[in-house]
C-alpha cells in the first residue's frame, strides 16, 4: 500500500544533495563530514547545518541547482525541518525526491518507511552505488506552514516534554520505553508522572468541514505514516495516504488508554467507542481560549486557540 512496484534510475551526476544535522548519530566532526563527501563523490554535495534558519538557504540552493534527490541525515525533527525549508523554497512547486538516511535518536519516520537499520554512511553508500531504487509516494502533514508526517496533541505532547527533560531522551528508545512503562503503571496506581502527562485537550473539532461538539481528548493525532514512536501504530491506514492523512482521537481516560496500548502498538482497532480513526484531509481544532500545545514529528510547538492541520504535499521517497 502506497508503494510503487517499479525501479527508478539512480540520480544523475551532481543532482544529489545530502543535508546533515551535525549533532545526529553522536555527532559529526569534520572527519565524518569529509567521509560523507568522499562517499558522495561527484554525484552529490554535502550541507552540514543544525540551524533552522540556515536550512532555508540550503533549500533555496537545492532549488537553484535543480537537485533531483535530497538525502537527509538526522532524526525525525531534522526530517521535518528540511521538508519545511524545501516547502518554503519551492512555493507550491513539486518537491525533489527525498531519501532518509537515519542518524537520529528515534528514527520513527525512517522505520515507518522500512529504511534499513544501518549507519548513515552505509545508507549513503548504497544510495550512490545502486543503479535503481524503489519509490514510495506519500502525503505529508502540514501544520502552521510546517511539514511533517505525524502530528499529536494532548497527553502525547506532555509525555514528550517529560521525556525531553529527563535522562530518557539521552537513552533513546530504551529510556522512552521505561518512561512509558512507568506512566502506564501510574495510570492505575497514581503518581507524580501521571499528574504531569494526564493533560487532555478539550476542543471543538471540524473534520473535513463537519463540526463536532467540544469534547475531551486524551490524545489527538493525525499522520501519514503508521508509527508515532516506539513502534506504536495509531495510523495503520497510512499506506493509503497519498492524498489524505489518518486521524486518531482517543476519547477515554488515561487508564483506558493504558489498557489499549497493546492494540495500538499492533495497529489494531481499540475498544469500540473509545477512539475514532478516519482518513481525512483537514482537521481544525478550536479551544475555548487556551493555547494548543502540539508536536510535529516529535518537535513541540505552541499555537493559539485555533489550529488547522492539513494534508500536505505528496512526496516521492
C-alpha positions in Angstrom: 0.0 0.0 0.0 1.5 3.3 -1.1 4.5 1.5 -2.6 5.0 1.7 -6.3 6.3 -1.6 -7.8 8.9 -0.1 -10.2 12.6 0.6 -10.2 13.8 4.2 -10.9 17.2 5.1 -12.2 19.7 6.5 -9.7 20.1 10.2 -9.6 22.5 11.5 -12.3 25.8 13.1 -11.5 25.7 16.2 -9.2 21.9 16.0 -8.6 22.1 14.5 -5.1 22.2 16.8 -2.1 22.9 15.4 1.4 21.6 17.6 4.2 23.2 16.7 7.5 22.4 17.6 11.1 25.9 17.6 12.6 24.5 16.6 16.0 23.0 13.4 14.6 24.3 10.0 15.4 26.5 11.0 18.3 27.9 14.0 16.4 29.6 14.6 13.0 33.1 16.1 13.3 35.0 17.3 10.2 36.4 13.9 9.6 33.0 12.2 9.4 31.7 15.0 7.1 34.7 14.5 4.8 33.9 10.8 4.8 30.4 11.6 3.6 31.8 13.8 0.9 34.1 11.1 -0.3 31.2 8.6 -0.5 29.0 11.1 -2.4 31.9 11.9 -4.8 31.0 13.9 -7.8 27.4 12.8 -7.6 26.4 15.0 -4.7 27.1 17.8 -2.3 27.0 17.7 1.5 25.4 20.5 3.5 26.1 20.4 7.2 23.9 22.6 9.5 21.8 22.2 12.5 20.4 25.7 12.4 16.9 26.0 11.1 17.5 29.5 9.6 20.4 28.2 7.5 18.2 25.4 6.1 16.2 28.0 4.2 19.4 29.0 2.3 20.3 25.3 1.7 16.8 24.6 0.4 17.0 27.6 -1.9 20.3 26.3 -3.2 18.8 22.9 -3.8 16.1 24.5 -5.9 18.5 26.7 -7.9 20.7 23.7 -8.7 17.6 21.7 -9.7 18.6 18.8 -7.4 16.6 15.7 -8.0 17.1 13.9 -4.7 17.7 15.3 -1.2 19.1 12.8 1.3 18.6 13.7 5.0 20.8 12.5 7.8 19.2 13.2 11.2 16.2 12.3 13.3 12.5 13.0 12.9 12.8 16.6 13.8 15.6 17.1 11.2 13.4 15.5 8.5 10.5 17.8 9.3 12.8 20.9 9.3 14.4 20.0 6.0 11.0 19.3 4.4 9.6 22.6 5.8 12.6 24.6 4.3 12.1 22.9 0.9 8.4 23.7 1.1 9.1 27.3 1.6 11.7 27.4 -1.1 9.6 25.7 -3.8 6.5 27.8 -3.1 4.0 25.1 -4.2 6.1 23.6 -7.0 6.8 19.8 -6.7 9.4 19.0 -4.2 12.5 16.9 -5.0 12.7 13.2 -4.1 13.7 12.5 -0.5 16.0 9.8 0.8 16.0 9.1 4.6 19.5 8.1 5.8 18.7 7.8 9.5 21.0 9.3 12.1 18.6 10.3 14.8 17.7 9.0 18.3 14.3 7.5 17.4 14.1 7.4 13.5 10.4 6.9 13.6 9.9 8.2 10.1 12.7 6.0 8.6 11.3 3.0 10.5 7.9 3.6 9.1 9.2 3.6 5.5 11.2 0.4 6.1 14.7 2.1 5.8 17.4 -0.5 6.6 18.8 -0.2 10.1 22.3 0.8 9.1 24.6 3.8 9.7 24.0 6.9 7.5 27.4 6.4 5.8 26.4 2.9 4.7 22.9 4.0 3.6 24.5 6.8 1.5 26.9 4.4 0.0 24.0 2.2 -1.1 22.1 5.1 -2.5 25.0 6.3 -4.5 26.0 2.8 -5.7 22.6 1.4 -6.5 21.5 1.6 -10.2 17.9 1.7 -9.1 15.6 2.0 -6.1 12.0 1.6 -5.0 9.9 4.7 -4.8 7.2 5.4 -2.3 4.6 8.2 -2.8 3.2 9.6 0.5 1.4 12.7 1.5 2.8 14.9 4.3 1.0 16.6 7.3 1.0 20.4 7.2 0.6 22.4 10.4 1.2 26.2 10.5 3.2 26.0 7.2 5.4 23.3 8.7 5.6 19.9 7.0 6.0 16.5 8.7 4.5 13.1 8.9 2.8 12.8 12.3 1.0 15.4 14.5 -0.2 15.0 18.0 -1.8 16.9 20.9 -2.9 16.1 24.4 -1.2 13.6 26.7 1.3 12.6 24.0 2.8 16.2 24.0 3.0 16.1 27.8 4.8 12.8 27.6 7.3 14.1 25.1 8.0 17.1 27.4 8.7 14.9 30.3 10.9 12.7 28.2 13.0 15.6 26.8 13.5 16.9 30.4 14.7 13.5 31.7 17.6 11.2 31.1 15.3 9.0 29.0 15.9 11.2 25.9 19.7 10.5 26.2 19.0 6.8 26.5 17.0 6.8 23.2 14.1 4.3 22.7 15.0 2.3 25.8 14.7 5.3 28.1 11.4 6.3 26.4 10.0 2.8 26.9 10.9 2.9 30.6 9.1 6.2 30.9 6.1 4.8 29.1 6.0 1.7 31.3 6.2 3.9 34.4 3.4 6.1 33.1 1.2 3.1 32.2 1.6 1.8 35.8 0.8 5.1 37.3 -2.4 5.3 35.1 -3.8 2.7 37.5 -1.8 3.4 40.8 -1.5 7.2 40.5 1.7 9.1 40.9 3.6 12.3 40.0 4.3 11.2 36.5 0.7 10.6 35.7 -0.1 14.1 37.0 2.4 15.6 34.5 1.2 13.7 31.5 -2.6 13.4 32.1 -3.2 16.7 30.2 -6.1 16.1 27.8 -7.2 18.5 25.1 -10.7 19.9 25.3 -11.7 21.3 22.0 -14.2 21.6 19.2 -13.2 19.8 16.0 -14.1 20.4 12.4 -13.2 17.3 10.4 -13.3 18.0 6.6 -15.7 20.9 7.4 -18.0 18.9 9.6 -18.2 20.3 13.2 -18.0 18.0 16.2 -19.1 19.4 19.6 -16.5 20.2 22.3 -15.1 17.0 23.9 -12.2 15.9 26.0 -9.5 14.0 24.0 -6.8 12.2 25.9 -4.8 12.0 22.7 -5.5 13.7 19.3 -3.3 12.9 16.3 -3.0 12.7 12.6 -0.4 11.0 10.4 0.6 9.8 7.0 3.0 7.1 8.4 1.8 4.2 10.5 4.1 4.8 13.5 4.2 7.6 16.1 7.2 6.4 18.0 8.4 3.3 19.9 6.7 1.1 17.3 3.2 2.2 18.2 1.0 2.3 15.1 -2.0 4.6 15.6 -2.3 5.2 11.8 -2.4 1.7 10.3 -4.1 3.1 7.1 -1.1 5.3 6.4 -0.1 3.2 3.3 -3.2 4.6 1.6 -2.3 8.2 2.4 -1.4 9.6 -1.0 -3.9 12.5 -0.6 -5.2 12.0 2.9 -4.0 11.5 6.5 -5.4 9.3 9.2 -6.8 10.8 12.3 -6.6 9.2 15.8 -8.7 10.7 18.6 -8.8 8.8 21.9 -11.9 9.7 24.0 -11.3 7.6 27.1 -9.3 8.1 30.3 -5.6 7.5 30.8 -6.5 4.2 32.4 -8.4 3.2 29.3 -5.6 4.4 27.1 -3.1 2.3 29.1 -5.3 -0.8 28.5 -5.4 -0.2 24.8 -1.7 0.4 24.2 -1.1 -3.3 23.1 -3.7 -2.9 20.4 -2.3 0.5 19.3 1.2 -0.9 19.1 0.0 -3.7 16.8 -2.0 -1.3 14.6 -5.3 -2.9 15.7 -8.6 -1.1 16.4 -9.1 -0.1 20.0 -12.2 -1.0 22.1 -15.4 0.3 20.3 -16.4 3.8 21.4 -13.0 4.8 22.8 -11.5 6.2 19.6 -12.2 7.5 16.1 -9.7 7.0 13.3 -11.0 8.1 9.9 -9.0 9.0 6.8 -9.4 12.8 6.4 -7.9 15.8 4.6 -8.4 18.6 7.0 -8.7 18.9 10.8 -9.5 22.2 12.6 -9.1 22.4 16.3 -10.5 25.2 18.5 -10.4 25.5 22.3 -12.3 27.9 24.5 -9.3 30.2 24.5 -6.5 28.1 25.8 -3.3 27.8 23.7 -2.8 24.5 21.9 0.5 22.6 22.5 1.3 20.2 19.7 4.1 18.1 18.4 5.1 17.6 14.7 7.5 14.7 14.1 8.5 14.9 17.8 9.3 18.6 17.9 7.0 20.6 20.3 5.3 23.9 19.4 2.5 26.1 20.8 -0.3 27.7 18.8 -3.2 29.9 19.7 -6.7 28.7 20.4 -7.3 27.7 16.8 -5.1 25.3 14.9 -5.5 23.8 11.4 -3.9 20.5 10.3 -4.0 19.8 6.6 -2.9 17.1 4.3 0.3 18.5 2.8 2.2 17.9 -0.5 2.8 14.4 -1.6 6.5 13.4 -1.6 8.4 10.7 -3.6 10.6 8.9 -1.0 
